[in-house]
Amino acid sequence: MTLPTAFLRTAIICLSFFAQTTLADFGCTGPVRVVMEWPDHCDGRLAYMADANNSKWVCTLSQRSESMVLAAVASGLKLTTVFPDSVNATCATLDTHYLSPRYIMVRNDQ
């Protein structure tokens, strides 16, 4: 293998790894602090705010996810909100309200 070919192969592998690690869904885990229904936002679904989401309002996805959020609040369990890579942020740098997550999970690992 010649030097340019080896370099190109290494560069492609590195770029592939970089793309996979930086363009990935990310999850924010913590207690839900506030739940709100405001018909003007979230297509009529509930919205919730959690410390882990940089105190930004997040839309629920369905009636099932609304139930999960309310169950997490009632039981004091943590909620993990997973955002798609297209949000282009981290949990600490979320700067937009009423985001739609990819999915949510109620956690019992206190």
C-alpha positions in Angstrom: 0.0 0.0 0.0 1.4 3.4 -0.9 1.7 6.3 1.5 -1.2 8.3 -0.1 -3.5 5.3 -0.1 -2.7 4.5 3.6 -3.2 8.1 4.5 -6.5 8.3 2.7 -7.7 5.1 4.3 -6.7 6.4 7.8 -8.4 9.7 7.1 -11.7 8.0 6.0 -11.7 5.8 9.1 -11.1 8.8 11.4 -13.8 10.8 9.7 -16.2 7.9 10.0 -15.5 7.5 13.7 -15.8 11.3 14.2 -19.2 11.4 12.5 -20.5 8.5 14.5 -19.5 9.9 17.8 -20.5 13.5 17.2 -23.8 12.9 15.3 -25.5 10.7 17.8 -28.7 10.9 19.9 -28.1 12.1 23.4 -30.1 11.6 26.6 -30.7 13.9 29.6 -31.7 12.1 32.8 -33.2 13.8 35.9 -36.4 14.5 37.8 -39.3 16.3 36.1 -39.9 19.6 37.8 -43.0 21.0 36.1 -45.7 19.6 33.8 -47.9 21.9 31.7 -50.7 21.7 29.2 -50.9 24.7 26.9 -52.8 24.0 23.7 -50.8 26.6 21.7 -47.7 24.4 22.0 -46.8 20.7 21.5 -49.9 20.1 19.3 -52.1 20.0 22.3 -50.0 17.5 24.2 -48.4 18.0 27.6 -45.0 19.7 28.0 -42.6 19.1 30.8 -39.5 20.8 32.3 -36.6 19.0 33.9 -33.3 20.2 35.3 -31.5 17.8 33.1 -33.0 19.4 30.0 -31.5 22.8 30.9 -34.9 23.8 32.2 -36.4 23.9 28.7 -39.9 22.8 27.9 -40.1 19.5 26.1 -43.1 18.2 24.3 -44.5 14.7 25.0 -44.9 12.4 22.0 -48.2 10.8 22.7 -50.8 9.9 25.4 -48.5 7.1 26.5 -45.6 9.4 26.9 -47.8 11.8 28.8 -48.7 9.0 31.2 -45.0 8.1 31.6 -44.1 11.7 32.5 -47.0 11.9 35.0 -46.0 8.6 36.5 -42.4 9.8 36.9 -43.6 12.9 38.7 -46.0 11.0 41.0 -43.4 8.4 41.9 -40.4 10.6 42.1 -38.5 8.6 39.5 -36.1 10.1 37.0 -37.0 10.6 33.3 -34.5 10.2 30.5 -35.3 12.4 27.5 -33.4 11.3 24.4 -33.0 14.0 21.7 -32.1 13.3 18.1 -28.7 14.5 16.8 -30.4 17.1 14.7 -31.0 19.2 17.9 -27.2 19.9 17.7 -26.8 20.6 21.4 -26.0 18.9 24.7 -28.2 18.6 27.8 -26.5 21.7 29.3 -26.7 23.8 26.1 -30.3 23.2 25.1 -31.6 26.6 24.2 -35.0 26.1 22.6 -38.3 25.4 24.3 -40.9 22.9 23.1 -38.5 20.4 21.5 -39.7 17.0 20.5 -37.6 14.2 21.8 -36.9 10.9 19.9 -38.1 8.9 22.9 -38.4 9.0 26.7 -37.7 6.5 29.5 -38.8 6.4 33.2 -35.8 5.2 35.3 -35.7 3.5 38.7 -31.9 3.8 39.2 -31.9 6.4 41.9 
